[in-house]
Amino acid sequence: MKCLDCSHMTSGDSPGSKEMSRHGFSLCDRERSQAHYRSMTAERDCGKFEMAAADVLAQRIRWMEKQHGKEAA
Protein backbone atom coordinates (compact mmCIF):
# COMPACT_ATOMS: atom_id res chain seq x y z
CA MET A 1 0.00 0.00 0.00
CA LYS A 2 0.95 3.66 -0.32
CA CYS A 3 0.01 6.46 2.06
CA LEU A 4 -1.32 8.35 -0.97
CA ASP A 5 -4.08 5.72 -1.22
CA CYS A 6 -5.04 5.84 2.48
CA SER A 7 -7.93 7.75 4.03
CA HIS A 8 -5.71 8.62 7.01
CA MET A 9 -3.15 10.58 4.98
CA THR A 10 -3.10 14.30 5.78
CA SER A 11 -0.83 17.18 4.91
CA GLY A 12 -1.34 18.82 8.31
CA ASP A 13 -2.15 22.43 9.07
CA SER A 14 1.22 24.03 9.75
CA PRO A 15 3.25 25.87 7.10
CA GLY A 16 6.01 23.28 7.59
CA SER A 17 3.56 20.46 6.91
CA LYS A 18 2.42 22.13 3.69
CA GLU A 19 6.05 22.41 2.57
CA MET A 20 6.69 18.75 3.41
CA SER A 21 3.68 17.74 1.31
CA ARG A 22 5.16 19.62 -1.67
CA HIS A 23 8.18 17.34 -1.30
CA GLY A 24 6.03 14.20 -1.26
CA PHE A 25 5.69 13.58 2.48
CA SER A 26 2.55 13.39 4.60
CA LEU A 27 1.30 12.81 8.12
CA CYS A 28 -1.01 10.06 9.34
CA ASP A 29 -4.05 11.23 11.30
CA ARG A 30 -3.96 7.89 13.18
CA GLU A 31 -0.53 8.62 14.69
CA ARG A 32 -0.08 10.39 18.03
CA SER A 33 2.99 12.27 16.81
CA GLN A 34 2.36 14.88 14.18
CA ALA A 35 6.10 15.18 13.54
CA HIS A 36 6.65 11.82 11.80
CA TYR A 37 6.37 12.31 8.03
CA ARG A 38 6.15 9.44 5.57
CA SER A 39 6.61 9.27 1.84
CA MET A 40 3.23 9.44 0.11
CA THR A 41 4.35 7.12 -2.69
CA ALA A 42 6.63 4.55 -1.04
CA GLU A 43 5.26 1.03 -0.77
CA ARG A 44 4.81 -0.13 2.85
CA ASP A 45 2.80 -2.43 5.10
CA CYS A 46 0.48 -0.67 7.53
CA GLY A 47 -2.10 -2.14 9.88
CA LYS A 48 -4.00 1.17 9.93
CA PHE A 49 -4.51 1.38 6.15
CA GLU A 50 -7.99 2.20 4.88
CA MET A 51 -8.52 2.91 1.19
CA ALA A 52 -9.43 6.53 0.49
CA ALA A 53 -12.63 7.32 -1.41
CA ALA A 54 -12.21 7.29 -5.19
CA ASP A 55 -12.87 11.03 -5.55
CA VAL A 56 -10.31 11.86 -2.83
CA LEU A 57 -7.74 9.60 -4.44
CA ALA A 58 -8.31 11.17 -7.88
CA GLN A 59 -7.87 14.65 -6.40
CA ARG A 60 -4.63 13.61 -4.66
CA ILE A 61 -3.22 12.13 -7.84
CA ARG A 62 -4.04 15.29 -9.81
CA TRP A 63 -2.36 17.38 -7.09
CA MET A 64 0.76 15.18 -7.11
CA GLU A 65 1.00 15.34 -10.89
CA LYS A 66 0.71 19.13 -10.76
CA GLN A 67 3.35 19.41 -8.00
CA HIS A 68 5.83 17.03 -9.55
CA GLY A 69 5.01 17.24 -13.24
CA LYS A 70 4.71 13.48 -13.55
CA GLU A 71 2.41 10.58 -12.86
CA ALA A 72 2.12 9.90 -9.11
CA ALA A 73 0.52 6.49 -8.96
N, C-alpha and C positions, 0 to 999 in steps of 0.2 A: 504494500500500500504506500501511498504518498500523502503527506500532510495536505497537499493541495486538494485532494479528493475528500478530505474529512470535514464533517460538520463542526468539529471543535477548533478548526484552524481560525486564528484571528490575527490581525495585524497589530492590535493594541491601540491605545489612545494617545500615547506620548509621542512627541516629535521624533524621539530616537527610535521608537517602534516603527513609525512610518518610514523612516530612512532604512531600517533593517529590511522591511518588506520590499523596498525598491531593489535591494540586493538579493532577494530570493529567500529571505528567512521570515519565519512566523512564530507566533506564540500558540500555545494550546490552552484553551479556556478550561480544560480539565486539570491543569497543573496548578499547584499551590504557588510556585514561584513564577512570577511574570518577568523573569530575567533570563530564562533559558530558551534561547531561540533555536529553531530547527530549520533545516533546509525544507522548502516547500516541495521540492521535486525529487529528493533522494528516496530511494526505496527503503522501507524499514518494516519491522514487525511492531505492532502496537495493540495492546489489549483494550485500548480505549477507542479504537477506530469506529466511526460511524459514517457511512457514505453521505456526503452532502447532497442536497436536492439538486436535480438536474439543472435548474435555472441558475442556482448559485454557482455550480461547477462551471457552467458555460461562461458566466460573467467573470469568474476568476481566470479562466483560460484566456479570454479576450484581454483582460488586464495584463496578464503575464506577457502575452504576445506584444502588446503595446509597449510595455516597459523594456523588454529585452529584444524586441525586433525579430523574434523567432518563435517557432512552435513550442509551447510549454509542456504539452502532455504527450 
